[in-house]
């Protein structure tokens, strides 16, 4: 065990709080970007709000692939530190950052080339495609910056530096808060760019955050050094990170892929249904922030203790995290169920959109507890190098439950079939995730 592995000592509950609390702030800040975007874009009109609803799942899917890379870096860094090998941790941390940047460039090129086919497949009509493209082109150009942020966060989280990752997230969220009203609708005598302005605001925020992120990383025990890249043993480093990053990336991306399919299915119900579904989805993303933060925080705690051969501490962390997810999910579902129309008023005045917004929350919100159990379990599985199991349960949730339920019920239930499918997927997915993660964590003894 290394002195660098600070999460292998002390109270587990204390570590969960100190690692999760700053990440709640960071994740909330990032997800607030979607809410702020929706607010200002909603002022442009229902058509623009519908366009951004098509964009949302694709943006989440791409970010999820980046999160998978971050998870892979987090996993190898935390386990190396837990095993007392700082040199290996440093080498793989530096390689991971460079790897994230290269993957960002590759993904950006693929996105640019496939823009029209992707959104045509999602059933976006000809009126919306030009609006969608005006956003996605600058978004694609800046996407490598977002992946760099993911790489930096992976190294920081692996060291247990959750507070520094929240600083990075707050930086680019704050840039968006300031730039959105100026670049979308116009302010201070500056004419807005419409939907396109939201993309410009995001790219500017990413650039500022990357510069700040490197300055924070260089103040830790694993700073970024170009000289380390020459000695990083590319094949072993790529294998170590890729064995977790690849399945974790696809595991994270599966949910937004399912969301994209649901968006395509609900498009048959009209633009009001798409807009209501998309806007409510943004509120949902914000509501589950504590569980998303916990799923990120638990990786370093479980990974360091697993690497230090302290599996009981890893199991204890999972018990507390699972209990929190269950209780919090039910509480927030009750609130959203009771106040759906009140929240909808923040996004639009269109009665049809408000009705769909409230209908979504009244059904899908009851699955949030199961979703929390799923993402926290995935965080633990990725941390111990069992990312394949996380991928399997995420795939089963979407392809064996969510999509079949939506497809079978849609002819008779309409848009409510989509919302019910999400509820069923989260409920069954949460139960199966708990069974799998407990089986995996019980496989190792001190």
C-alpha positions in Angstrom: 0.0 0.0 0.0 1.3 3.5 -0.9 1.1 6.7 1.1 -0.2 8.2 -2.1 -3.4 6.0 -1.8 -5.1 8.1 0.8 -8.5 6.5 0.3 -7.2 3.2 1.7 -7.2 4.7 5.2 -9.8 6.4 7.3 -13.6 6.1 7.4 -15.3 4.9 4.2 -18.4 7.1 4.8 -16.1 10.1 5.2 -14.4 9.4 1.9 -17.7 8.9 0.2 -18.8 12.4 1.4 -15.5 14.2 0.7 -15.2 12.6 -2.8 -18.8 12.9 -3.8 -19.7 16.4 -2.4 -17.4 18.4 -4.7 -18.3 16.2 -7.6 -22.0 17.0 -7.1 -21.1 20.6 -7.6 -19.0 19.8 -10.6 -21.6 17.5 -12.3 -24.4 19.9 -11.5 -22.5 22.7 -13.0 -21.9 20.7 -16.2 -25.5 19.5 -16.5 -26.8 23.0 -15.8 -25.3 23.9 -19.2 -28.1 21.9 -20.8 -30.8 23.6 -18.7 -29.4 27.1 -19.5 -29.1 26.2 -23.2 -32.7 25.0 -23.2 -34.0 28.1 -21.4 -32.4 30.5 -23.9 -33.1 28.3 -26.9 -36.7 27.9 -25.8 -37.0 31.7 -26.2 -36.2 31.3 -29.9 -39.3 29.1 -30.4 -40.7 25.5 -30.3 -38.9 24.5 -33.5 -35.5 25.4 -32.0 -36.3 23.6 -28.8 -37.3 20.5 -30.8 -34.0 20.7 -32.7 -32.0 20.8 -29.5 -33.9 17.7 -28.3 -32.5 15.7 -31.2 -29.0 17.1 -30.5 -29.1 16.2 -26.8 -28.9 12.4 -26.9 -26.0 12.6 -29.5 -24.1 15.0 -27.3 -24.6 12.8 -24.3 -23.5 9.7 -26.3 -20.3 11.4 -27.4 -19.6 12.7 -23.9 -20.3 9.2 -22.5 -17.6 7.8 -24.8 -15.2 10.4 -23.3 -16.3 9.5 -19.8 -15.4 5.9 -20.6 -11.9 7.0 -21.4 -11.8 9.0 -18.1 -13.0 5.9 -16.2 -10.3 3.8 -17.7 -7.6 6.3 -16.7 -9.1 6.6 -13.2 -9.1 2.8 -12.8 -5.5 2.2 -13.8 -4.2 5.2 -11.8 -6.1 4.4 -8.6 -5.1 0.7 -8.7 -1.4 1.6 -9.4 -1.4 4.0 -6.5 -3.1 1.5 -4.2 -0.4 -1.1 -5.1 2.3 1.5 -4.3 3.6 1.9 -7.8 3.8 5.7 -8.4 6.0 5.4 -11.4 3.5 3.2 -13.2 0.7 5.5 -12.1 2.5 8.6 -13.5 3.4 6.9 -16.8 -0.2 5.7 -17.4 -1.7 9.0 -16.4 0.4 10.9 -18.9 -0.3 8.4 -21.6 -4.0 8.6 -20.8 -4.2 12.3 -21.3 -2.5 12.1 -24.7 -4.8 9.1 -25.6 -7.9 11.2 -24.7 -6.8 14.0 -27.0 -6.2 11.7 -30.0 -9.5 9.9 -29.5 -11.2 13.3 -29.3 -9.8 14.2 -32.7 -10.9 10.9 -34.3 -14.4 11.1 -32.8 -14.8 14.8 -34.0 -13.9 13.8 -37.6 -16.4 10.9 -37.5 -19.1 13.2 -36.2 -18.5 15.8 -38.8 -18.7 13.2 -41.6 -21.8 11.5 -40.3 -23.9 14.5 -39.2 -26.7 14.2 -41.8 -27.1 10.4 -41.7 -27.2 10.3 -37.9 -30.0 12.8 -37.6 -31.9 11.5 -40.6 -31.9 8.1 -38.9 -33.4 9.8 -35.8 -36.3 11.0 -38.0 -35.4 14.7 -37.7 -37.4 16.5 -40.5 -36.1 18.7 -43.2 -37.0 21.9 -41.3 -34.9 20.9 -38.3 -31.8 19.6 -40.0 -30.3 23.0 -40.9 -30.8 24.2 -37.3 -29.2 21.0 -36.0 -26.2 21.3 -38.4 -25.6 24.9 -37.4 -25.0 23.7 -33.8 -23.1 20.4 -34.5 -20.4 21.8 -36.9 -18.7 24.1 -34.3 -19.4 21.5 -31.6 -17.5 18.9 -33.6 -14.6 21.2 -34.2 -14.2 21.8 -30.4 -14.9 18.2 -29.3 -11.2 17.3 -28.8 -11.0 19.9 -26.0 -13.8 18.1 -24.2 -12.0 14.8 -24.4 -8.9 16.5 -23.0 -10.9 17.6 -20.0 -12.1 14.0 -19.5 -8.5 12.8 -19.6 -7.4 15.4 -17.0 -10.4 14.5 -14.8 -9.5 10.8 -14.9 -6.0 11.4 -13.6 -7.3 13.7 -10.8 -10.0 11.3 -9.7 -7.6 8.4 -9.6 -5.6 10.4 -7.1 -8.7 11.2 -5.0 -8.6 14.8 -6.1 -12.4 15.2 -6.6 -12.3 18.8 -5.5 -10.0 19.8 -8.4 -12.2 18.1 -11.0 -15.2 20.1 -9.7 -13.1 23.3 -10.2 -12.6 22.4 -13.8 -16.3 21.6 -14.3 -17.3 24.9 -12.7 -14.9 26.8 -14.9 -16.4 25.8 -18.2 -20.0 25.8 -16.8 -19.5 29.4 -15.7 -18.2 30.4 -19.1 -21.4 29.0 -20.6 -23.7 30.8 -18.1 -22.1 34.1 -19.1 -21.8 33.4 -22.9 -25.2 31.7 -23.5 -27.4 34.8 -23.3 -24.9 36.8 -25.3 -24.3 34.3 -28.1 -27.8 32.7 -28.3 -30.4 35.5 -28.0 -28.0 38.5 -28.0 -27.2 41.0 -25.2 -25.2 44.1 -24.5 -25.7 45.3 -28.1 -24.4 42.0 -29.5 -26.7 40.1 -31.9 -27.2 36.4 -31.0 -26.4 33.5 -33.3 -29.4 31.4 -32.3 -28.8 27.7 -31.7 -25.3 28.0 -33.1 -24.4 30.4 -30.3 -24.9 27.6 -27.7 -22.1 25.6 -29.5 -19.8 28.6 -29.5 -20.3 29.1 -25.8 -19.5 25.4 -25.1 -16.3 25.4 -27.1 -15.1 28.6 -25.5 -15.8 27.1 -22.0 -13.9 23.9 -22.9 -10.8 25.9 -24.0 -10.7 27.9 -20.8 -11.2 24.7 -18.7 -8.4 22.8 -20.5 -5.9 25.6 -19.7 -7.0 25.7 -16.0 -7.1 21.9 -15.8 -3.4 21.5 -16.8 -2.4 24.1 -14.2 -4.3 22.1 -11.5 -2.9 18.8 -12.5 0.7 20.1 -12.4 0.2 20.9 -8.8 -0.4 17.2 -7.9 1.9 14.2 -7.5 1.2 13.1 -11.1 1.8 16.2 -13.2 1.7 16.1 -17.0 5.2 15.9 -18.5 5.9 15.4 -22.2 9.1 13.5 -21.3 6.9 10.8 -19.7 5.3 10.1 -23.1 8.6 8.9 -24.5 8.9 6.3 -21.8 5.3 5.3 -21.2 5.4 1.9 -22.8 2.6 2.5 -25.3 1.3 -1.1 -25.7 1.0 -2.0 -22.0 -0.4 1.4 -21.2 -2.9 1.2 -24.0 -3.9 -2.3 -23.0 -4.4 -1.4 -19.4 -6.5 1.7 -20.1 -8.3 0.2 -23.1 -9.4 -2.9 -21.2 -11.5 -0.7 -19.0 -12.0 2.3 -21.2 -13.5 0.5 -24.2 -16.3 -1.4 -22.4 -16.8 1.6 -20.0 -17.2 3.9 -23.0 -19.7 1.7 -24.7 -21.5 1.1 -21.4 -21.8 4.8 -20.8 -22.8 5.4 -24.4 -25.5 2.7 -24.5 -28.0 4.8 -22.4 -27.9 7.8 -24.7 -28.1 5.5 -27.7 -31.3 4.1 -26.2 -32.4 7.7 -25.6 -31.7 8.5 -29.3 -33.9 5.6 -30.3 -36.7 6.7 -27.9 -36.4 10.2 -29.5 -36.9 8.7 -32.9 -39.9 6.7 -31.8 -41.5 9.7 -30.1 -40.9 11.9 -33.1 -44.0 10.1 -34.6 -46.1 11.8 -31.9 -45.1 15.3 -33.2 -42.8 18.2 -32.3 -44.5 19.0 -29.0 -43.9 15.5 -27.8 -40.2 15.6 -28.8 -39.7 19.0 -27.2 -41.4 18.0 -24.0 -39.5 14.7 -23.8 -36.2 16.5 -24.5 -36.7 19.3 -22.0 -37.9 16.9 -19.3 -34.8 14.8 -20.0 -32.6 17.7 -19.2 -34.3 18.2 -15.9 -34.0 14.5 -15.2 -30.2 14.7 -15.9 -30.0 17.5 -13.3 -32.1 15.6 -10.7 -29.9 12.6 -10.7 -26.7 14.6 -10.3 -25.9 13.3 -6.8 -26.0 9.7 -8.1 -23.9 10.5 -11.1 -21.4 12.2 -8.8 -21.4 9.2 -6.5 -20.8 6.8 -9.4 -17.7 8.8 -10.3 -16.5 9.2 -6.8 -16.8 5.5 -5.9 -14.3 4.5 -8.6 -11.3 5.9 -6.8 -12.4 4.6 -3.4 -13.1 1.0 -4.7 -10.1 1.1 -7.0 -7.5 2.1 -4.4 -8.8 -0.3 -1.8 -9.0 -3.2 -4.4 -5.4 -2.5 -5.5 -4.3 -2.4 -1.8 -6.0 -5.8 -1.2 -8.6 -4.3 1.1 -11.8 -5.7 -0.5 -14.0 -5.4 2.6 -13.5 -1.6 2.4 -14.6 -1.7 -1.2 -17.7 -3.7 -0.3 -18.5 -1.3 2.5 -18.3 1.7 0.1 -20.8 0.0 -2.2 -23.3 -0.8 0.6 -23.4 2.9 1.6 -23.5 4.1 -2.0 -26.3 1.7 -2.9 -28.4 2.7 0.1 -28.1 6.4 -0.7 -29.1 5.8 -4.3 -32.2 4.0 -3.3 -33.4 6.6 -0.8 -32.5 9.7 -2.8 -34.1 8.3 -6.0 -37.4 7.8 -4.3 -37.4 11.2 -2.7 -36.6 13.1 -5.9 -39.2 11.1 -7.8 -41.9 12.1 -5.4 -40.9 15.8 -5.8 -40.9 15.7 -9.6 -44.1 13.7 -9.8 -45.9 16.4 -7.7 -44.4 19.5 -9.5 -44.0 18.4 -13.1 -46.1 21.3 -14.6 -44.4 23.8 -12.4 -41.0 22.8 -13.7 -42.2 22.8 -17.3 -43.2 26.4 -17.0 -39.5 27.3 -16.9 -38.9 26.0 -20.4 -42.0 26.9 -22.4 -45.5 28.4 -22.4 -46.8 25.9 -25.0 -49.6 23.8 -23.3 -48.9 20.8 -25.5 -45.2 20.7 -24.5 -46.0 21.3 -20.8 -48.4 18.3 -20.9 -45.8 16.0 -22.4 -43.2 17.3 -19.9 -45.4 16.6 -16.9 -46.5 13.2 -18.3 -42.9 12.1 -18.7 -42.0 13.0 -15.1 -45.1 11.3 -13.6 -44.0 8.0 -15.1 -40.2 7.9 -15.7 -39.2 9.5 -12.4 -40.1 6.4 -10.4 -37.2 4.6 -12.0 -34.5 7.0 -10.8 -33.6 4.9 -7.7 -32.9 1.9 -10.0 -30.9 4.1 -12.3 -28.8 5.2 -9.4 -28.1 1.7 -8.3 -27.1 0.9 -11.9 -24.6 3.7 -12.4 -23.0 3.3 -9.0 -22.6 -0.4 -9.6 -21.0 0.3 -12.9 -18.6 2.7 -11.2 -17.5 0.0 -8.8 -17.2 -2.7 -11.6 -15.0 -0.4 -13.8 -12.8 0.4 -10.8 -11.9 -3.3 -10.2 -11.3 -4.0 -13.9 -14.6 -5.7 -14.5 -15.9 -3.3 -17.1 -17.2 -6.1 -19.3 -19.9 -6.8 -16.7 -20.9 -3.1 -16.5 -21.2 -3.2 -20.3 -23.3 -6.3 -20.3 -25.8 -5.0 -17.8 -26.1 -1.6 -19.5 -26.7 -3.3 -22.9 -29.3 -5.6 -21.4 -31.1 -2.7 -19.8 -31.5 -0.9 -23.1 -31.7 -3.6 -25.8 -33.6 -6.3 -23.8 -36.0 -4.1 -21.8 -36.2 -0.4 -22.8 -36.4 -0.7 -26.6 -38.7 -3.8 -26.7 -41.1 -2.3 -24.2 -41.2 1.1 -26.1 -41.7 -0.7 -29.5 -44.5 -3.0 -28.2 -46.5 -0.4 -26.3 -46.2 2.6 -28.6 -49.1 1.7 -31.0 -51.6 1.8 -28.2 -50.0 4.0 -25.5 -48.4 6.7 -27.7 -45.7 8.8 -26.0 -46.5 7.2 -22.6 -45.1 4.0 -23.9 -41.7 5.7 -24.2 -41.8 6.9 -20.7 -42.9 3.5 -19.4 -40.1 1.8 -21.2 -37.6 4.0 -19.4 -39.2 3.2 -16.1 -39.1 -0.5 -16.7 -35.4 -0.4 -17.9 -34.3 1.5 -14.8 -36.2 -0.7 -12.4 -35.0 -4.1 -13.8 -31.5 -2.7 -14.5 -31.0 -1.5 -11.0 -31.9 -4.8 -9.4 -29.7 -6.8 -11.8 -26.8 -4.4 -11.2 -26.9 -4.9 -7.5 -26.8 -8.7 -7.9 -23.8 -8.6 -10.3 -21.7 -6.1 -8.4 -22.2 -7.9 -5.1 -21.2 -11.2 -6.7 -18.0 -9.6 -8.2 -17.0 -7.8 -5.0 -17.5 -11.0 -2.9 -15.0 -12.9 -5.2 -12.0 -11.4 -3.4 -10.9 -11.8 0.3 -8.2 -10.1 2.3 
